[in-house]
Structure formats: structure tokens, C-alpha cells
Amino acid sequence: EGGMVAAAPTETPPDQLPSVARNSTALAGEADLLAELAMEQLVAAMAGNAR
């Protein structure tokens, strides 16, 4: 997804900044959730292998 960020124009009109900030905050929250899920699955897999 890094390509989408690079493709965005470097100069963002000031009136669009708040929505950009909201979007990146939402994406960060989503990434946190995905990372948590992945970590839980990893821990569960490791626990399963340890048995």
C-alpha cells in the first residue's frame, strides 16, 4: 500500500488536510487491529506447537 502514498500529490490543499489526517488515523487503527490479530494467531500457533 506504500505505493498509494507515493502516488499522492506532494502538495495537499489545506482544506483537504483534516480528511487526510482522519484517513491516516483510521488506517493506523486498522493496522493496529490487524497486527493484534496476527500476534494472537502467532501466539496460538506457537502454543499449539509447544504441546
Sine and cosine of phi, psi and omega as CSV:
sin_phi,cos_phi,sin_psi,cos_psi,sin_omega,cos_omega
0.00,0.00,-0.18,0.98,0.00,-1.00
-0.87,0.49,-0.45,0.89,-0.01,-1.00
-0.90,0.44,-0.55,0.83,0.00,-1.00
-0.90,0.44,-0.64,0.77,0.00,-1.00
-0.91,0.40,-0.68,0.73,-0.03,-1.00
-0.91,0.42,-0.52,0.85,-0.05,-1.00
-0.97,0.24,-0.32,0.95,-0.01,-1.00
-0.92,0.39,0.57,-0.82,0.04,-1.00
-0.87,0.49,0.60,-0.80,-0.06,-1.00
-0.94,0.35,-0.52,0.85,0.00,-1.00
-0.99,-0.15,0.95,-0.31,0.03,-1.00
-1.00,-0.07,0.80,-0.60,0.05,-1.00
-0.83,0.56,0.64,-0.76,-0.06,-1.00
-0.80,0.60,-0.58,0.82,-0.04,-1.00
-0.94,0.34,-0.25,0.97,0.00,-1.00
-1.00,-0.09,-0.20,0.98,-0.05,-1.00
-0.84,0.54,-0.72,0.70,-0.01,-1.00
-0.85,0.52,-0.66,0.75,-0.02,-1.00
-0.94,0.35,-0.57,0.82,0.06,-1.00
-0.90,0.44,-0.69,0.73,0.01,-1.00
-0.89,0.45,-0.67,0.74,0.02,-1.00
-0.89,0.46,-0.70,0.71,-0.02,-1.00
-0.88,0.47,-0.71,0.71,-0.03,-1.00
-0.92,0.38,-0.54,0.84,0.06,-1.00
-0.91,0.41,-0.69,0.73,0.01,-1.00
-0.90,0.44,-0.67,0.74,0.02,-1.00
-0.90,0.44,-0.65,0.76,0.01,-1.00
-0.89,0.45,-0.67,0.74,0.03,-1.00
-0.89,0.45,-0.65,0.76,0.02,-1.00
-0.91,0.42,-0.68,0.74,0.01,-1.00
-0.89,0.46,-0.63,0.77,0.04,-1.00
-0.87,0.48,-0.70,0.71,-0.01,-1.00
-0.89,0.46,-0.70,0.71,0.01,-1.00
-0.89,0.45,-0.65,0.76,0.01,-1.00
-0.90,0.44,-0.64,0.77,0.02,-1.00
-0.90,0.45,-0.71,0.70,0.01,-1.00
-0.88,0.48,-0.70,0.71,-0.01,-1.00
-0.88,0.47,-0.66,0.76,0.00,-1.00
-0.90,0.43,-0.68,0.74,0.01,-1.00
-0.88,0.48,-0.68,0.73,0.00,-1.00
-0.91,0.42,-0.64,0.77,0.01,-1.00
-0.90,0.44,-0.72,0.69,0.01,-1.00
-0.88,0.48,-0.68,0.73,0.00,-1.00
-0.89,0.46,-0.66,0.75,0.01,-1.00
-0.91,0.42,-0.67,0.74,0.00,-1.00
-0.91,0.41,-0.65,0.76,0.02,-1.00
-0.90,0.44,-0.63,0.77,0.02,-1.00
-0.91,0.41,-0.62,0.79,0.00,-1.00
-0.95,0.32,-0.48,0.88,-0.06,-1.00
-0.95,0.31,-0.45,0.89,-0.04,-1.00
-0.93,0.36,0.00,0.00,0.00,0.00
